[in-house]
Amino acid sequence: MIPFFAQRKKTLLALLLWISVYSFSCSGSDGEGNTKISEAMAPATEKVMVPSAIVQERKMASAEEIMKRKQVPVLCYHHIRDPKPGQSETFRSYSVSPAQFAEQMKALHDSGYQTILPDQLYNYLAYGDPLPEKPVMLTFDDTDGEQYTIGAKEMDKYGFKGVFFIMTISINKPRYMSKEELKDLAQNGHAIESHTWDHKNVKKYDETDFENQLMKPKKTIEDITGKSAAYFAYPYGIWDNNAIELLKKADFKLAFILSTKRDSANPLYTVRRMIVPGTWSTQGMMKAMKKTFE
């Protein structure tokens, strides 16, 4: 006869062995000998990790599909300042007064428009991601200081965010934005993107310009903001197929022209914008925007 305590010891060992076998069968293996906890046994707050190998890549839309998507209004601003007596008509075509800019921002807000940033536009065009019901993009070229002191402050009233295309040669120069201002814009949700080093026409690029006009400015902006700079605005809105290939090589995802015709083969690199001149009333600007991007 087995003594009482020996019998209890034998029973306890058998119970422990059964629990061990049961736990192993519930956990399973990852196929490489590594035990893993089953979803049923895992704590309720634990996230179940999906192996990256089975995550499917999103399929990008074809150029034809992108061309069929409804265009998003993209406004382009340069100077935000009052014209001086005798100022040329050319200046007025690239400039709005602070009062005009304030009135236009209020009109957009009151009409229900919501600003979007380049990542949203890219995902909409390339993958069909949804946008707000009335999207608009506000862009600013050439690094002018009043875009920070007046433009951004006015947009803040409505929670608007803008896209600032920077000539890196002008950073920290008088009347232009400083590194600190650009960093502040980025930290507050605005996009800081590339407009070349010194505004050189892309059709006149030589063998040094890929590095000097595209790669170095891109890195300068990324070093200042700590964020990717994957979007580009052509100086003067001028582009050609060679420039598009250079932009692709430099890992830019979208490039912006002005109000000219898009390239049906490369719609992501010929996104249209509309310059807002100081000669328009706010009502005229709103009408022109709707007509241009209908």
Order of alpha helices (4+ residues) and beta strands (2+ residues): alpha-alpha-beta-beta-alpha-beta-alpha-beta-alpha-beta-alpha-beta-alpha-beta-alpha-beta-alpha-beta-beta-alpha
